[in-house]
Amino acid sequence: MKFIAEINVMPLKALLDPQGKAVTQSMQNIGFNEVSNVRIGKHITLEIEATSKEVAMERVTEAGNKILSNPIMEGFDYTLTEIK
């Protein structure tokens, strides 16, 4: 079975996001005063082949913890969709 994983990696809420803060300020400077608390992260898409959805979920979780995010500073979530 083949799956597509859509993974979002974001800074932990407890940590300052300097890039998000800079974007928030820039947006307000050009008139987007209704915008606040911008957080900047990464979006990763990958295809994975596995014997079941559960196995694919385990592998994506392992990749997220070992390679795609820094667990000290970032968290991640994902969706997994089977390719038919």
N, C-alpha and C positions, 0 to 999 in steps of 0.2 A: 504494500500500500504506500502511496505517496501523499504527502501532506505539505501544505504551505503554512509556515509559522510567521505571524506578524507580531514582532516583539517591540515593546516600548520600554526604553531605559530612561529613567528620570532621576535627578538628584533627590536624595532623601529630604523629606519636608523639614526635618529639624536642622538642615544645613543651609547656609547662605548660598544662593545661586547668583554669583556676580554677573554672569552673562544675561540672565533673565532680568536682573535689576537694571542693567544698562539698557536693555531693550524696552523695559517698562518706561524708563525715564525718556528715552528717545521718542517713543510713541506719544507720550504726554506733551513733549516739546513741540511736536508737529500737529497737535490738536486732537489727539485721541485720549481726551481726559477721562473717558469712561473705562479705560483699560488700567488694570492693576495686577500685581502679583504674577507677572509672566515668569514661567519656568521653561528652561531650554533643556531638551534631552535629545535622544537618538531614536530613530525608527529603523528597525532592521527587518528585512524580509528574507526568509530562506526556505528552501525546499528540503524536505527530509523524507527518506524512505525508511519504513519500519514495518514490523509484522502486525502491529495494532496501534490504535490511537493512544493507548496507555503507554506503550513503549516510546512512541514519538514524544509524548508529553514529558516522560522522564528524561529523554535525551535533550530536549529543548531546555528544560529546567537546568540540567547539568551544564549545558553550554552557556546559559545565562549566568550561572553562578561562577563558572571557571574562566570564561573568556569575554563574554559580551558586556558584563558590568563589573564594577568594582564594588563588592558588597559593603565595604566600609563607607562609601559615599553615595551609592546609587541603589535603587531598587528597580525591578522590572516586572512587567506582566506581559502576557501574550494571548493570542487566539490561535487556534489550530484548525485548519480546514482541510478536509480530504479532497485531493484532486481526483476527479473521476475521468 
